[in-house]
Amino acid sequence: MIIIGIAGGTGSGKTTVVKKIVESLPEGSVAVIPQDSYYNDQSNMPLEERKKTNFDHPDAFEWSLLAHQINELREGRSIEQPTYSYITCTRLAETVHVEPREVIIVEGIMALYDKSMRDLMDIKIFVDAEPDERLLRVITRDIAERGHPLEMLIGKYRNVLKPMHDEFIEPTKQYADIIIPNGGHNVKAIEMVRLFIQQCLGKG
């Protein structure tokens, strides 16, 4: 088994990179664990308080549960991955059953932030993109998928996304074994990752 951490700012192209890696490997050989599933359970708080959550701060995540479940998969045991709702800003009752696979990918903005998580990873990847490009992707996505007004998104970028990225996400680039510029468009970098994974699994 090989455990891969894939981090990068919001809108950097992480999801596309993960998709391309999964597509390049045999079907059923990869389990993807989204860090977003491990936001803290806030069901004991009023909805208005939950809506104030800063999802781009390390304190928003339940790191101990994420590390525990990744370790369970590494030990060959299945897990019940939590699920999270951005609408209610708390954890849902439903879970996702995940079986151990040859490749485990942990994907999220701060996948490389926590040392206990990094210590579980065999390879650490940071997906990089220019700030302007990330902003445009975030605006396009949130208007289309979440119906957020442009003015709100620009304010959120200035007041939350950019300062949190600069303080907590960008510094984790130093822990990366591989930095992938231009996200999923970087075909050569993704091919190098695929070859490395196959080599680690003894299939190269």
C-alpha positions in Angstrom: 0.0 0.0 0.0 1.1 3.6 -0.7 -0.4 6.6 0.9 -0.4 9.9 -1.0 -1.2 13.4 0.3 -2.3 16.0 -2.2 -2.6 19.6 -1.0 -2.9 23.0 -2.6 -5.0 26.1 -2.4 -8.7 26.4 -3.1 -9.1 26.4 -6.9 -5.5 25.1 -7.5 -6.7 22.0 -9.5 -6.3 19.3 -6.8 -9.5 17.5 -7.7 -8.4 17.3 -11.4 -5.0 16.0 -10.4 -6.6 13.3 -8.2 -9.0 12.4 -11.0 -6.1 12.0 -13.5 -4.1 9.9 -11.1 -7.1 7.6 -10.4 -7.8 7.3 -14.1 -4.1 6.3 -14.8 -4.2 3.4 -12.4 -6.1 0.1 -12.5 -9.8 0.3 -11.6 -10.6 -0.4 -8.0 -6.9 0.1 -6.8 -7.4 3.6 -5.3 -9.4 5.0 -2.4 -9.7 8.8 -2.2 -10.2 10.3 1.2 -11.3 14.0 1.0 -10.1 16.1 3.9 -13.4 18.1 3.6 -15.2 15.1 5.1 -13.3 15.6 8.4 -14.6 19.1 9.3 -15.6 19.2 13.0 -19.0 18.0 14.0 -20.9 21.2 15.0 -24.3 19.7 15.6 -24.3 21.1 19.2 -24.1 24.7 17.9 -26.9 26.9 16.5 -27.0 27.1 12.7 -26.2 30.8 12.7 -23.0 30.1 14.7 -22.1 27.2 12.4 -22.3 29.5 9.4 -19.5 31.6 10.8 -17.1 28.7 10.6 -13.8 29.5 8.9 -13.4 26.4 6.7 -9.9 27.5 5.7 -8.4 27.4 9.2 -6.7 24.3 10.6 -8.9 24.4 13.7 -11.9 23.5 11.5 -10.7 19.9 11.1 -10.8 16.9 13.4 -7.2 15.9 12.7 -7.2 13.0 15.2 -10.1 11.2 13.5 -8.5 11.7 10.0 -5.1 10.3 11.2 -6.8 7.4 13.0 -8.8 6.4 10.0 -5.9 6.7 7.6 -3.9 4.5 10.0 -6.7 2.0 10.1 -6.6 1.7 6.3 -2.9 1.3 6.4 -3.3 -1.6 8.8 -5.7 -3.2 6.4 -9.0 -2.4 8.2 -12.0 -0.7 6.6 -13.4 2.6 7.9 -16.6 4.5 8.0 -15.7 7.9 6.5 -17.7 10.8 7.8 -19.7 13.1 5.5 -20.1 16.8 5.8 -22.8 19.3 4.6 -21.8 22.8 3.7 -25.5 23.7 3.8 -26.0 22.8 7.5 -22.3 23.4 8.3 -22.0 20.2 10.3 -21.4 16.4 10.0 -24.2 14.2 8.6 -25.4 11.0 10.1 -24.5 9.1 6.9 -21.0 7.6 6.5 -19.1 6.2 3.5 -17.7 2.6 3.8 -14.1 2.6 2.6 -12.1 -0.6 2.1 -8.3 -0.6 2.1 -6.8 -0.3 -1.4 -3.3 -0.4 -2.9 -3.3 3.4 -3.2 -4.9 5.7 -0.6 -5.1 9.4 -1.6 -5.7 12.0 1.0 -6.8 15.2 -0.7 -7.5 18.7 0.7 -6.3 22.2 1.1 -4.3 21.3 4.3 -3.5 17.7 3.6 0.2 18.4 4.4 -0.4 20.7 7.4 -0.5 18.2 10.2 2.8 16.3 11.0 1.0 13.2 12.3 -0.7 13.0 8.9 2.5 13.7 6.9 4.2 10.9 8.8 1.7 8.5 7.4 2.3 9.5 3.8 4.7 7.8 1.4 4.6 10.7 -1.1 3.5 14.3 -0.6 2.2 16.5 -3.5 1.4 20.2 -3.6 -0.7 21.4 -6.5 0.3 24.9 -7.4 -1.5 27.6 -9.4 -1.2 31.4 -9.8 -3.5 33.3 -7.3 -5.4 35.0 -10.1 -6.1 31.6 -11.7 -7.3 30.2 -8.4 -9.6 33.2 -7.7 -11.2 32.9 -11.2 -11.8 29.1 -10.6 -13.3 29.7 -7.2 -15.6 32.5 -8.5 -16.7 30.4 -11.5 -17.3 27.3 -9.4 -19.1 29.0 -6.5 -21.4 31.0 -8.7 -22.4 28.0 -10.8 -22.6 25.3 -8.0 -23.5 27.3 -4.9 -25.3 30.4 -6.3 -23.0 32.8 -4.4 -23.1 36.4 -5.6 -19.8 37.8 -7.1 -19.5 40.6 -4.5 -19.6 38.1 -1.6 -17.0 35.9 -3.3 -14.6 38.8 -3.8 -15.0 39.8 -0.1 -14.5 36.2 1.0 -11.3 35.9 -1.1 -9.9 39.1 0.4 -10.9 38.5 4.0 -10.6 34.7 4.4 -9.3 32.7 1.4 -6.2 34.7 0.7 -5.0 35.4 4.3 -5.6 31.8 5.3 -3.9 30.5 2.2 -0.8 32.7 2.9 -0.7 31.7 6.5 -1.5 28.0 6.6 -1.6 26.5 3.1 1.3 28.0 1.1 3.9 27.2 3.8 3.1 23.5 3.5 4.6 23.5 0.1 8.0 23.0 1.9 6.9 19.5 2.9 6.0 18.4 -0.6 8.1 15.8 -2.4 6.6 16.9 -5.7 5.1 20.3 -6.7 2.7 20.2 -9.7 2.3 23.6 -11.4 -0.8 24.1 -13.5 -2.8 21.4 -11.8 -4.5 18.7 -14.0 -3.1 20.3 -17.2 0.4 19.2 -16.2 0.4 15.9 -18.1 4.1 15.1 -17.6 4.0 15.6 -13.8 1.0 13.3 -13.5 2.7 10.7 -15.6 5.8 10.9 -13.3 3.5 10.4 -10.3 1.9 7.4 -11.9 5.3 5.8 -12.7 6.4 6.4 -9.1 3.3 4.8 -7.7 3.8 1.7 -9.9 7.4 1.5 -8.8 6.4 1.7 -5.1 3.9 -1.1 -5.7 6.5 -3.2 -7.4 4.8 -3.0 -10.8 7.1 -0.6 -12.5 
